[in-house]
Amino acid sequence: MALIVLADSAGDVFLTRGMKQVGEIATLNPRALLAIGKKTLLNRSFLAGIFFMAVTFFSFLTVLSLADLSLVFPAKSMVYVASPLGAKWLLKETISSERWVGIVLVCLGVALVSIP
């Protein structure tokens, strides 16, 4: 489960970084969209994000073969804790106090659901 949470959060952070590096997509011009697509597919952060998302997917499949979905899915929601931490430390985003309260509530909810 830890691998799923960390890989999913890393994937989110790297995809966000990559798309911020690519820039805003503000056109529907086919040539411009192809250029943006090429720039995206050559972006290392974007590719790292895709890699981590693949790790998440295959790890999730593996865990589902070993444990009940009713346990796995709530535990996977710890991504909502790890992703904002990655956004704060790696992307230098500001996290509001309301979001921190929400993160604490997610942690409490996961703890409640995980009680046997």
N, C-alpha and C positions, 0 to 999 in steps of 0.2 A: 504494500500500500504506500509506503514511503516513496518508492520509486515512481509510482503513478503520480503522486502529489507533486514531487519535485520536478519530474519531467513535464507534467502538464503546465506547471507554473513557469518553468524555464521556456517552454514553447510559447506561451503567451507573451512573456517579456521579450524574447528574441523576435517574434513576429511583429510586435509593436515597434521595437527599435528599427527593424528592417523597413517597415512601411513608413515610419517617420523619415528615414533616410531617403526613401524613394520620393516622398512628397505627396501632396494632395493630387487626387485624380479628379480633375475638373473639366474633363472634355469627353465627348462621345465620338470624336474623330477617330476612325479606325486606324489610321497610321500612327497617331499619337498614342492610342491605346496599345498598339503593338510595341511601340518604343518603351512605354511604361512597363508592359509585361516583360520585355527583355531585361530592362533595368532591375525589375523585381527578382527575376529568376537568376540574375547574376549577383544579387546582394547576399553577402555571407550571413548576415544576421537573419534574414528571411529563411535561408536554407537551413541554418541551425534550428530555427523555430519549427520548420517542417520535420526535421530529424527528431526533435524532442517530442513532437506530437505523434510521430510514428511509434516511438518508444512507449509513450503513454497508451496508445491504442493496443499494442501487442501485450503490454504488461497487464492492462485491464482484462483482456481476453484470458490471459493466464490465471489471474486472480479469480476470475469468475468460474474457472474450472475447479478451483480449490475451495471456494467459500460461497456462502449465500449472498444473493444480491441485496437482501435486506440489511446485511452488514457492510458490504463493499460500497454501496452507493452513498450512504451517509458519511462513511470514512473518506470517500473521494471528495466530499465537499470541503475538506481541509484546504483544497486549492484556493478557496475564497479567503484563506488566511495567508497562504504562501505567496500568491500572486501580488497582493498589495505590498507585501514586504519587498518582493523583487522590484516592483515599480518604484518604491521609495528609494531603495539602495542603488539599483542599477540604472533606472531611468530618471532618477532625481525628481520624481513627482511628489507633490504635496498631498498628503492624506489628511482629510478633515477629521475633526474629533468625532463627528457623527459616524463616519465610516469606521473609525476605530471601535466605537460602541457596537456597530453592526458586526464587526469581526469577532468581538468578544461574545456576542449573542450566538453567532454561528458555532463557535467553539463549545459553548454551553449546550447548544442543540445537538451537536455531534456526540458530546459526552452522554447526554440523556438517552439518545437513540442507541448508543453502544452498550448500555447497561444490559447485562443478560437477564 
